[in-house]
Every structure is written in C-alpha cells, then in structure tokens.
Amino acid sequence: MPTLSSEQLVRAITAMLAAVDTPPESAKIVAELLVEANLAGHDSHGVIRIPQYLETIER
C-alpha cells in the first residue's frame, strides 16, 4: 500500500472533489478537514467518508 504525506492526500482528495464539480476552495477545505480528522485519530470521520461524499454529490 502506498504511503502518502498529509499534503499529498489533501491534494488527491481536492482533485477527487473537483472532478465532481465541487468549487475548488470548498474542495480544499473539505479535504483538509477530512485529513485532519484522520490525523486526530477520528478515522470514522476522515478520508473513509470520501466515497460516500462523492456518491452523494453525483446524485
């Protein structure tokens, strides 16, 4: 499994959200908060939510 820095992860998540037409500034804020949640030990509220967010946005 690849290892990403928090900055790399924020960039990747920002790109995923931008790909479903999330405004760039909002995408970056969401990405930063999701990564921050993981770093704080709140994994259930972190990047694991991305598929759910993307599915909801695409509806």
Gaussian input, Z-matrix of N, CA and C with variables (Angstrom, degrees):
# hf/3-21g

backbone

0 1
 N
 C     1     B1
 C     2     B2     1     A1
 N     3     B3     2     A2     1     D1
 C     4     B4     3     A3     2     D2
 C     5     B5     4     A4     3     D3
 N     6     B6     5     A5     4     D4
 C     7     B7     6     A6     5     D5
 C     8     B8     7     A7     6     D6
 N     9     B9     8     A8     7     D7
 C    10    B10     9     A9     8     D8
 C    11    B11    10    A10     9     D9
 N    12    B12    11    A11    10    D10
 C    13    B13    12    A12    11    D11
 C    14    B14    13    A13    12    D12
 N    15    B15    14    A14    13    D13
 C    16    B16    15    A15    14    D14
 C    17    B17    16    A16    15    D15
 N    18    B18    17    A17    16    D16
 C    19    B19    18    A18    17    D17
 C    20    B20    19    A19    18    D18
 N    21    B21    20    A20    19    D19
 C    22    B22    21    A21    20    D20
 C    23    B23    22    A22    21    D21
 N    24    B24    23    A23    22    D22
 C    25    B25    24    A24    23    D23
 C    26    B26    25    A25    24    D24
 N    27    B27    26    A26    25    D25
 C    28    B28    27    A27    26    D26
 C    29    B29    28    A28    27    D27
 N    30    B30    29    A29    28    D28
 C    31    B31    30    A30    29    D29
 C    32    B32    31    A31    30    D30
 N    33    B33    32    A32    31    D31
 C    34    B34    33    A33    32    D32
 C    35    B35    34    A34    33    D33
 N    36    B36    35    A35    34    D34
 C    37    B37    36    A36    35    D35
 C    38    B38    37    A37    36    D36
 N    39    B39    38    A38    37    D37
 C    40    B40    39    A39    38    D38
 C    41    B41    40    A40    39    D39
 N    42    B42    41    A41    40    D40
 C    43    B43    42    A42    41    D41
 C    44    B44    43    A43    42    D42
 N    45    B45    44    A44    43    D43
 C    46    B46    45    A45    44    D44
 C    47    B47    46    A46    45    D45
 N    48    B48    47    A47    46    D46
 C    49    B49    48    A48    47    D47
 C    50    B50    49    A49    48    D48
 N    51    B51    50    A50    49    D49
 C    52    B52    51    A51    50    D50
 C    53    B53    52    A52    51    D51
 N    54    B54    53    A53    52    D52
 C    55    B55    54    A54    53    D53
 C    56    B56    55    A55    54    D54
 N    57    B57    56    A56    55    D55
 C    58    B58    57    A57    56    D56
 C    59    B59    58    A58    57    D57
 N    60    B60    59    A59    58    D58
 C    61    B61    60    A60    59    D59
 C    62    B62    61    A61    60    D60
 N    63    B63    62    A62    61    D61
 C    64    B64    63    A63    62    D62
 C    65    B65    64    A64    63    D63
 N    66    B66    65    A65    64    D64
 C    67    B67    66    A66    65    D65
 C    68    B68    67    A67    66    D66
 N    69    B69    68    A68    67    D67
 C    70    B70    69    A69    68    D68
 C    71    B71    70    A70    69    D69
 N    72    B72    71    A71    70    D70
 C    73    B73    72    A72    71    D71
 C    74    B74    73    A73    72    D72
 N    75    B75    74    A74    73    D73
 C    76    B76    75    A75    74    D74
 C    77    B77    76    A76    75    D75
 N    78    B78    77    A77    76    D76
 C    79    B79    78    A78    77    D77
 C    80    B80    79    A79    78    D78
 N    81    B81    80    A80    79    D79
 C    82    B82    81    A81    80    D80
 C    83    B83    82    A82    81    D81
 N    84    B84    83    A83    82    D82
 C    85    B85    84    A84    83    D83
 C    86    B86    85    A85    84    D84
 N    87    B87    86    A86    85    D85
 C    88    B88    87    A87    86    D86
 C    89    B89    88    A88    87    D87
 N    90    B90    89    A89    88    D88
 C    91    B91    90    A90    89    D89
 C    92    B92    91    A91    90    D90
 N    93    B93    92    A92    91    D91
 C    94    B94    93    A93    92    D92
 C    95    B95    94    A94    93    D93
 N    96    B96    95    A95    94    D94
 C    97    B97    96    A96    95    D95
 C    98    B98    97    A97    96    D96
 N    99    B99    98    A98    97    D97
 C   100   B100    99    A99    98    D98
 C   101   B101   100   A100    99    D99
 N   102   B102   101   A101   100   D100
 C   103   B103   102   A102   101   D101
 C   104   B104   103   A103   102   D102
 N   105   B105   104   A104   103   D103
 C   106   B106   105   A105   104   D104
 C   107   B107   106   A106   105   D105
 N   108   B108   107   A107   106   D106
 C   109   B109   108   A108   107   D107
 C   110   B110   109   A109   108   D108
 N   111   B111   110   A110   109   D109
 C   112   B112   111   A111   110   D110
 C   113   B113   112   A112   111   D111
 N   114   B114   113   A113   112   D112
 C   115   B115   114   A114   113   D113
 C   116   B116   115   A115   114   D114
 N   117   B117   116   A116   115   D115
 C   118   B118   117   A117   116   D116
 C   119   B119   118   A118   117   D117
 N   120   B120   119   A119   118   D118
 C   121   B121   120   A120   119   D119
 C   122   B122   121   A121   120   D120
 N   123   B123   122   A122   121   D121
 C   124   B124   123   A123   122   D122
 C   125   B125   124   A124   123   D123
 N   126   B126   125   A125   124   D124
 C   127   B127   126   A126   125   D125
 C   128   B128   127   A127   126   D126
 N   129   B129   128   A128   127   D127
 C   130   B130   129   A129   128   D128
 C   131   B131   130   A130   129   D129
 N   132   B132   131   A131   130   D130
 C   133   B133   132   A132   131   D131
 C   134   B134   133   A133   132   D132
 N   135   B135   134   A134   133   D133
 C   136   B136   135   A135   134   D134
 C   137   B137   136   A136   135   D135
 N   138   B138   137   A137   136   D136
 C   139   B139   138   A138   137   D137
 C   140   B140   139   A139   138   D138
 N   141   B141   140   A140   139   D139
 C   142   B142   141   A141   140   D140
 C   143   B143   142   A142   141   D141
 N   144   B144   143   A143   142   D142
 C   145   B145   144   A144   143   D143
 C   146   B146   145   A145   144   D144
 N   147   B147   146   A146   145   D145
 C   148   B148   147   A147   146   D146
 C   149   B149   148   A148   147   D147
 N   150   B150   149   A149   148   D148
 C   151   B151   150   A150   149   D149
 C   152   B152   151   A151   150   D150
 N   153   B153   152   A152   151   D151
 C   154   B154   153   A153   152   D152
 C   155   B155   154   A154   153   D153
 N   156   B156   155   A155   154   D154
 C   157   B157   156   A156   155   D155
 C   158   B158   157   A157   156   D156
 N   159   B159   158   A158   157   D157
 C   160   B160   159   A159   158   D158
 C   161   B161   160   A160   159   D159
 N   162   B162   161   A161   160   D160
 C   163   B163   162   A162   161   D161
 C   164   B164   163   A163   162   D162
 N   165   B165   164   A164   163   D163
 C   166   B166   165   A165   164   D164
 C   167   B167   166   A166   165   D165
 N   168   B168   167   A167   166   D166
 C   169   B169   168   A168   167   D167
 C   170   B170   169   A169   168   D168
 N   171   B171   170   A170   169   D169
 C   172   B172   171   A171   170   D170
 C   173   B173   172   A172   171   D171
 N   174   B174   173   A173   172   D172
 C   175   B175   174   A174   173   D173
 C   176   B176   175   A175   174   D174

   B1=1.4496
   B2=1.5295
   B3=1.3277
   B4=1.4644
   B5=1.5287
   B6=1.2971
   B7=1.4579
   B8=1.5214
   B9=1.3246
   B10=1.4643
   B11=1.5139
   B12=1.3089
   B13=1.4605
   B14=1.5246
   B15=1.3127
   B16=1.4677
   B17=1.5263
   B18=1.3306
   B19=1.4642
   B20=1.5319
   B21=1.3372
   B22=1.4660
   B23=1.5258
   B24=1.3113
   B25=1.4556
   B26=1.5229
   B27=1.3212
   B28=1.4700
   B29=1.5265
   B30=1.3224
   B31=1.4696
   B32=1.5293
   B33=1.3228
   B34=1.4685
   B35=1.5276
   B36=1.3197
   B37=1.4684
   B38=1.5219
   B39=1.3178
   B40=1.4610
   B41=1.5225
   B42=1.3210
   B43=1.4686
   B44=1.5254
   B45=1.3283
   B46=1.4702
   B47=1.5229
   B48=1.3150
   B49=1.4635
   B50=1.5276
   B51=1.3181
   B52=1.4647
   B53=1.5286
   B54=1.3249
   B55=1.4663
   B56=1.5240
   B57=1.3246
   B58=1.4680
   B59=1.5294
   B60=1.3383
   B61=1.4725
   B62=1.5215
   B63=1.3133
   B64=1.4584
   B65=1.5243
   B66=1.3259
   B67=1.4606
   B68=1.5358
   B69=1.3262
   B70=1.4670
   B71=1.5271
   B72=1.3097
   B73=1.4686
   B74=1.5303
   B75=1.3239
   B76=1.4663
   B77=1.5213
   B78=1.3243
   B79=1.4664
   B80=1.5237
   B81=1.3210
   B82=1.4657
   B83=1.5266
   B84=1.3107
   B85=1.4666
   B86=1.5259
   B87=1.3236
   B88=1.4677
   B89=1.5249
   B90=1.3259
   B91=1.4647
   B92=1.5263
   B93=1.3140
   B94=1.4684
   B95=1.5260
   B96=1.3208
   B97=1.4612
   B98=1.5257
   B99=1.3210
   B100=1.4667
   B101=1.5267
   B102=1.3167
   B103=1.4670
   B104=1.5254
   B105=1.3250
   B106=1.4695
   B107=1.5312
   B108=1.3251
   B109=1.4690
   B110=1.5228
   B111=1.3339
   B112=1.4652
   B113=1.5241
   B114=1.3062
   B115=1.4646
   B116=1.5264
   B117=1.3356
   B118=1.4647
   B119=1.5316
   B120=1.3386
   B121=1.4586
   B122=1.5137
   B123=1.3198
   B124=1.4653
   B125=1.5290
   B126=1.3263
   B127=1.4595
   B128=1.5236
   B129=1.3142
   B130=1.4661
   B131=1.5290
   B132=1.3208
   B133=1.4646
   B134=1.5230
   B135=1.3129
   B136=1.4593
   B137=1.5159
   B138=1.3198
   B139=1.4612
   B140=1.5261
   B141=1.3140
   B142=1.4684
   B143=1.5336
   B144=1.3116
   B145=1.4700
   B146=1.5282
   B147=1.3257
   B148=1.4647
   B149=1.5312
   B150=1.3367
   B151=1.4767
   B152=1.5329
   B153=1.3151
   B154=1.4684
   B155=1.5308
   B156=1.3235
   B157=1.4657
   B158=1.5248
   B159=1.3329
   B160=1.4643
   B161=1.5227
   B162=1.3228
   B163=1.4638
   B164=1.5255
   B165=1.3113
   B166=1.4630
   B167=1.5261
   B168=1.3115
   B169=1.4689
   B170=1.5210
   B171=1.3263
   B172=1.4633
   B173=1.5226
   B174=1.3132
   B175=1.4765
   B176=1.4804
   A1=107.80
   A2=117.20
   A3=119.37
   A4=111.48
   A5=114.79
   A6=121.15
   A7=108.01
   A8=116.15
   A9=121.68
   A10=109.50
   A11=115.88
   A12=119.27
   A13=107.55
   A14=116.56
   A15=119.20
   A16=110.52
   A17=117.37
   A18=120.74
   A19=111.21
   A20=116.47
   A21=120.06
   A22=110.61
   A23=116.23
   A24=120.65
   A25=111.05
   A26=117.24
   A27=120.61
   A28=109.91
   A29=117.31
   A30=120.23
   A31=111.20
   A32=117.07
   A33=120.56
   A34=111.38
   A35=116.33
   A36=120.05
   A37=110.39
   A38=116.90
   A39=120.92
   A40=109.95
   A41=117.01
   A42=121.20
   A43=111.40
   A44=117.05
   A45=120.40
   A46=110.77
   A47=115.97
   A48=119.87
   A49=110.97
   A50=116.83
   A51=120.51
   A52=110.66
   A53=116.87
   A54=121.30
   A55=112.72
   A56=117.19
   A57=120.75
   A58=110.36
   A59=114.32
   A60=123.09
   A61=115.90
   A62=117.38
   A63=120.32
   A64=107.14
   A65=118.65
   A66=119.70
   A67=110.59
   A68=117.68
   A69=121.56
   A70=115.08
   A71=117.36
   A72=119.84
   A73=110.80
   A74=116.69
   A75=120.82
   A76=111.08
   A77=116.65
   A78=120.84
   A79=110.66
   A80=116.81
   A81=120.29
   A82=111.05
   A83=117.46
   A84=121.04
   A85=110.32
   A86=116.99
   A87=120.72
   A88=109.91
   A89=117.05
   A90=121.16
   A91=110.96
   A92=117.03
   A93=120.72
   A94=111.15
   A95=117.18
   A96=120.33
   A97=112.20
   A98=117.28
   A99=119.93
   A100=111.00
   A101=116.78
   A102=120.53
   A103=109.92
   A104=116.49
   A105=120.77
   A106=110.90
   A107=116.80
   A108=120.47
   A109=110.51
   A110=116.58
   A111=119.55
   A112=111.31
   A113=116.79
   A114=120.58
   A115=111.79
   A116=116.28
   A117=120.65
   A118=111.59
   A119=116.77
   A120=120.32
   A121=114.70
   A122=117.19
   A123=121.85
   A124=109.16
   A125=115.66
   A126=120.55
   A127=113.87
   A128=117.94
   A129=120.18
   A130=112.22
   A131=117.00
   A132=121.22
   A133=111.33
   A134=116.43
   A135=121.23
   A136=113.05
   A137=114.96
   A138=121.23
   A139=113.65
   A140=117.25
   A141=119.79
   A142=110.82
   A143=117.34
   A144=122.37
   A145=113.57
   A146=117.83
   A147=120.28
   A148=112.78
   A149=120.22
   A150=118.24
   A151=112.72
   A152=116.38
   A153=120.77
   A154=110.25
   A155=117.29
   A156=120.87
   A157=110.80
   A158=116.58
   A159=120.15
   A160=111.17
   A161=116.64
   A162=120.47
   A163=110.72
   A164=116.95
   A165=121.00
   A166=111.00
   A167=117.16
   A168=121.40
   A169=110.79
   A170=116.93
   A171=120.75
   A172=113.54
   A173=118.14
   A174=120.41
   A175=112.01
   D1=133.23
   D2=-179.83
   D3=-70.24
   D4=150.24
   D5=176.01
   D6=-106.31
   D7=128.53
   D8=179.40
   D9=-116.82
   D10=145.19
   D11=171.78
   D12=-74.15
   D13=164.65
   D14=179.11
   D15=-62.04
   D16=-35.90
   D17=179.17
   D18=-65.93
   D19=-40.87
   D20=177.48
   D21=-64.23
   D22=-40.11
   D23=179.84
   D24=-66.04
   D25=-41.86
   D26=176.93
   D27=-60.00
   D28=-44.36
   D29=179.60
   D30=-62.83
   D31=-42.31
   D32=-179.47
   D33=-64.73
   D34=-44.30
   D35=-179.90
   D36=-67.09
   D37=-40.84
   D38=177.23
   D39=-57.54
   D40=-43.46
   D41=179.21
   D42=-64.54
   D43=-40.47
   D44=178.75
   D45=-62.21
   D46=-44.25
   D47=-179.39
   D48=-68.99
   D49=-38.47
   D50=177.71
   D51=-63.75
   D52=-32.44
   D53=-179.84
   D54=-65.21
   D55=-19.56
   D56=176.55
   D57=-109.66
   D58=29.39
   D59=172.35
   D60=68.66
   D61=26.32
   D62=172.11
   D63=-75.77
   D64=132.70
   D65=177.88
   D66=-54.58
   D67=138.55
   D68=-174.53
   D69=-51.49
   D70=-44.79
   D71=-178.95
   D72=-64.75
   D73=-42.24
   D74=178.28
   D75=-65.91
   D76=-40.99
   D77=179.43
   D78=-59.88
   D79=-42.34
   D80=-179.21
   D81=-67.22
   D82=-41.40
   D83=179.20
   D84=-62.10
   D85=-47.46
   D86=179.50
   D87=-61.04
   D88=-45.75
   D89=-179.92
   D90=-59.16
   D91=-45.83
   D92=-179.73
   D93=-62.41
   D94=-41.49
   D95=-179.05
   D96=-69.11
   D97=-37.86
   D98=177.73
   D99=-65.21
   D100=-44.86
   D101=178.68
   D102=-65.08
   D103=-41.31
   D104=178.35
   D105=-59.53
   D106=-40.05
   D107=178.52
   D108=-60.59
   D109=-44.66
   D110=177.45
   D111=-62.13
   D112=-44.93
   D113=-178.10
   D114=-64.33
   D115=-26.55
   D116=178.51
   D117=-85.56
   D118=-1.59
   D119=178.25
   D120=92.44
   D121=8.54
   D122=-179.74
   D123=-99.96
   D124=63.96
   D125=-172.88
   D126=-59.16
   D127=-31.98
   D128=-178.98
   D129=-70.33
   D130=-11.65
   D131=179.32
   D132=-115.57
   D133=15.01
   D134=-176.03
   D135=-105.85
   D136=-141.09
   D137=-173.08
   D138=-64.40
   D139=-15.52
   D140=176.28
   D141=-61.37
   D142=-19.88
   D143=-178.96
   D144=-80.31
   D145=-11.05
   D146=-174.65
   D147=-55.39
   D148=-49.73
   D149=179.48
   D150=-56.60
   D151=-40.16
   D152=178.80
   D153=-63.96
   D154=-44.12
   D155=179.48
   D156=-62.77
   D157=-45.57
   D158=-178.57
   D159=-63.45
   D160=-42.12
   D161=178.87
   D162=-62.30
   D163=-43.04
   D164=-179.88
   D165=-64.96
   D166=-42.49
   D167=179.83
   D168=-63.83
   D169=-39.69
   D170=-176.39
   D171=-72.06
   D172=-15.29
   D173=-179.93
   D174=-71.57

